[in-house]
Protein backbone atom coordinates (compact mmCIF):
# COMPACT_ATOMS: atom_id res chain seq x y z
CA UNK A 1 0.00 0.00 0.00
CA UNK A 2 1.26 3.47 -0.83
CA UNK A 3 0.59 5.86 2.03
CA UNK A 4 0.91 9.63 2.48
CA UNK A 5 4.09 11.01 3.99
CA UNK A 6 2.28 11.44 7.29
CA UNK A 7 0.00 8.69 8.57
CA UNK A 8 -1.56 8.86 12.00
CA UNK A 9 -3.15 6.39 14.36
CA UNK A 10 -6.92 6.56 13.96
CA UNK A 11 -6.92 7.35 10.24
CA UNK A 12 -9.29 5.35 8.08
CA UNK A 13 -7.83 3.87 4.89
CA UNK A 14 -9.63 2.00 2.11
CA UNK A 15 -7.38 -0.69 0.59
CA UNK A 16 -9.03 -3.40 -1.57
CA UNK A 17 -12.64 -2.20 -1.20
CA UNK A 18 -12.72 -2.28 2.59
CA UNK A 19 -12.15 0.21 5.38
CA UNK A 20 -9.40 -0.25 7.94
CA UNK A 21 -8.35 1.94 10.87
CA UNK A 22 -4.66 2.60 11.54
CA UNK A 23 -3.77 1.15 14.95
CA UNK A 24 0.04 1.50 14.86
CA UNK A 25 2.59 3.02 12.46
CA UNK A 26 5.89 1.20 11.98
CA UNK A 27 8.78 2.10 9.61
CA UNK A 28 7.78 -0.34 6.85
CA UNK A 29 4.31 -1.53 7.91
CA UNK A 30 1.02 -0.35 9.34
CA UNK A 31 -0.92 -2.30 11.91
CA UNK A 32 -4.58 -1.84 10.97
CA UNK A 33 -7.92 -3.07 12.27
CA UNK A 34 -10.55 -4.13 9.73
CA UNK A 35 -13.70 -2.14 10.54
CA UNK A 36 -16.10 -4.97 9.61
CA UNK A 37 -14.37 -7.96 11.22
CA UNK A 38 -12.34 -6.32 13.97
CA UNK A 39 -9.27 -8.36 12.98
CA UNK A 40 -5.81 -6.84 13.37
CA UNK A 41 -3.56 -7.04 10.31
CA UNK A 42 -0.07 -5.84 9.41
CA UNK A 43 0.12 -4.18 5.97
CA UNK A 44 3.39 -3.46 4.14
CA UNK A 45 3.75 0.15 2.98
CA UNK A 46 5.79 2.03 0.39
CA UNK A 47 6.81 5.60 1.15
CA UNK A 48 8.53 6.59 -2.11
CA UNK A 49 7.64 6.41 -5.78
CA UNK A 50 9.29 3.65 -7.74
CA UNK A 51 8.63 1.97 -11.08
CA UNK A 52 5.78 -0.13 -9.73
CA UNK A 53 3.75 2.53 -7.95
CA UNK A 54 4.34 5.80 -9.79
CA UNK A 55 1.90 5.20 -12.65
CA UNK A 56 -0.81 7.86 -12.87
CA UNK A 57 -4.28 6.42 -12.38
CA UNK A 58 -7.27 7.68 -14.36
CA UNK A 59 -9.44 10.16 -12.50
CA UNK A 60 -11.14 13.49 -12.51
CA UNK A 61 -9.27 16.73 -12.92
CA UNK A 62 -9.58 19.13 -10.01
CA UNK A 63 -11.06 22.55 -10.55
CA UNK A 64 -8.64 25.47 -10.49
CA UNK A 65 -10.30 26.83 -7.33
CA UNK A 66 -10.12 23.57 -5.34
CA UNK A 67 -7.66 24.14 -2.49
CA UNK A 68 -8.75 21.36 -0.12
CA UNK A 69 -8.03 18.21 -2.15
CA UNK A 70 -4.41 16.97 -2.11
CA UNK A 71 -2.97 16.89 -5.62
CA UNK A 72 0.28 16.72 -7.54
CA UNK A 73 1.04 19.35 -10.18
CA UNK A 74 2.19 18.16 -13.58
CA UNK A 75 3.61 20.17 -16.47
CA UNK A 76 1.77 19.52 -19.70
CA UNK A 77 2.86 20.61 -23.16
CA UNK A 78 0.01 22.00 -25.22
CA UNK A 79 0.22 22.98 -28.89
CA UNK A 80 -1.35 26.35 -29.60
CA UNK A 81 -2.38 27.35 -33.11
CA UNK A 82 -2.51 31.05 -33.84
Legacy VTK file of the C-alpha trace (Angstrom):
# vtk DataFile Version 3.0
C-alpha trace
ASCII
DATASET POLYDATA
POINTS 82 float
0.000 0.000 0.000
1.262 3.470 -0.829
0.589 5.862 2.028
0.907 9.627 2.479
4.095 11.013 3.992
2.282 11.445 7.292
-0.004 8.687 8.568
-1.557 8.861 12.000
-3.153 6.388 14.358
-6.922 6.556 13.964
-6.918 7.350 10.239
-9.292 5.353 8.081
-7.827 3.867 4.886
-9.631 2.001 2.108
-7.380 -0.685 0.587
-9.031 -3.398 -1.566
-12.641 -2.200 -1.201
-12.721 -2.280 2.588
-12.148 0.207 5.381
-9.396 -0.245 7.942
-8.353 1.943 10.866
-4.660 2.602 11.536
-3.774 1.154 14.952
0.041 1.500 14.865
2.586 3.022 12.462
5.893 1.198 11.976
8.775 2.095 9.613
7.778 -0.342 6.846
4.314 -1.532 7.914
1.019 -0.349 9.343
-0.924 -2.299 11.912
-4.583 -1.840 10.974
-7.919 -3.067 12.266
-10.552 -4.127 9.726
-13.702 -2.142 10.541
-16.099 -4.967 9.608
-14.368 -7.962 11.218
-12.339 -6.318 13.975
-9.273 -8.365 12.976
-5.813 -6.835 13.369
-3.564 -7.039 10.313
-0.074 -5.844 9.410
0.123 -4.180 5.967
3.388 -3.458 4.138
3.754 0.153 2.977
5.789 2.033 0.387
6.808 5.603 1.148
8.532 6.592 -2.114
7.638 6.408 -5.785
9.293 3.646 -7.735
8.632 1.971 -11.081
5.778 -0.134 -9.734
3.746 2.526 -7.947
4.341 5.802 -9.794
1.902 5.198 -12.650
-0.813 7.860 -12.870
-4.279 6.423 -12.384
-7.272 7.679 -14.362
-9.435 10.159 -12.503
-11.142 13.495 -12.511
-9.265 16.734 -12.922
-9.585 19.127 -10.013
-11.063 22.552 -10.554
-8.643 25.471 -10.493
-10.297 26.825 -7.330
-10.118 23.567 -5.339
-7.663 24.139 -2.485
-8.754 21.363 -0.120
-8.035 18.209 -2.151
-4.415 16.971 -2.107
-2.969 16.887 -5.622
0.282 16.718 -7.536
1.041 19.354 -10.180
2.194 18.160 -13.585
3.615 20.165 -16.468
1.774 19.518 -19.700
2.863 20.614 -23.160
0.008 21.995 -25.224
0.223 22.984 -28.888
-1.345 26.355 -29.595
-2.379 27.346 -33.113
-2.512 31.053 -33.843
LINES 1 83
82 0 1 2 3 4 5 6 7 8 9 10 11 12 13 14 15 16 17 18 19 20 21 22 23 24 25 26 27 28 29 30 31 32 33 34 35 36 37 38 39 40 41 42 43 44 45 46 47 48 49 50 51 52 53 54 55 56 57 58 59 60 61 62 63 64 65 66 67 68 69 70 71 72 73 74 75 76 77 78 79 80 81
